[in-house]
Structures are given as structure tokens and as C-alpha cells.
Amino acid sequence: MGTTGAQAQALIDAGNQAMIMHQGNLLQQHTAPNNEHTNVRKRKGGAASGACSIAQDRERLRPEYERRLGSDGRAAANAWLRREAASLGRQAALRSKAGGRC
């Protein structure tokens, strides 16, 4: 029982969407009126700075996901993808917090 390309893409997109939502939450926290860093323009990173590597991450993850899908099955491949998406989200959060760019 393999997965179609569309199903694999949906799983990858779901992980990316979680990362984007996390980045949005961080941006909202950083721009809150009571935050000492209220001027977003003074910060190095903007809302889109973390989004520039999503397509690259998706393409980097796709071959490994498909390999795991074939060798370990859908449940294991999906679990791996969830872990990778969470890790990418944490890395993006750290970059955003540090004011870094892609």
C-alpha cells in the first residue's frame, strides 16, 4: 500500500504549515505592545525570512520520506516526517528569536 505523490505532498505541506503557524506565533509575540522589541523593522528577520527555505526543506525531505515509505511503511514514514517537521519548526523559531535570516 504505497502513497500517491499527492498524499505525500499533503503530509509534507502539513508539516510546513505547522512551521509557518509557529513562526507566525513567534512574530506575534515579538511584536506585542509590551515587548521591548516592538519595532519589527529594527530586527534582522521579518515575517517572510523563515519562509524562504520551506520549498528547499520540502524537496530535501521528499526522497527520504519516499524511501521510508517503501521500506518501513506509511505509519513509520509519517512519524518520521512529523519529527522532522517539528525539528524544522524549532530551528526556525531559534533563528527567528535570534533575528537571523535564511
Residue pairs with C-beta under 8 A, 6 or more apart in sequence:
1 74
2 69
2 70
3 69
3 74
3 77
8 62
8 65
8 66
8 69
11 65
11 78
11 81
12 58
12 61
12 62
12 65
12 81
13 58
14 85
15 61
15 81
15 82
15 84
15 85
15 86
15 88
16 54
16 57
16 58
16 85
18 85
18 86
18 89
19 50
19 54
19 85
19 88
19 89
19 92
20 50
20 51
20 54
22 89
22 92
22 93
23 47
23 50
23 51
23 89
23 92
23 93
23 96
24 47
26 93
26 96
26 97
27 40
27 47
27 96
29 35
30 37
30 40
30 43
30 96
30 97
31 37
31 38
31 40
32 38
37 43
40 46
40 47
43 99
44 99
44 100
44 101
45 95
45 96
45 99
45 100
45 101
49 95
49 96
49 100
49 101
49 102
50 92
50 95
50 96
50 102
52 102
53 102
57 88
61 81
61 84
64 80
65 77
65 80
65 81
66 77
68 76
68 77
68 80
69 77
72 80
95 101
95 102
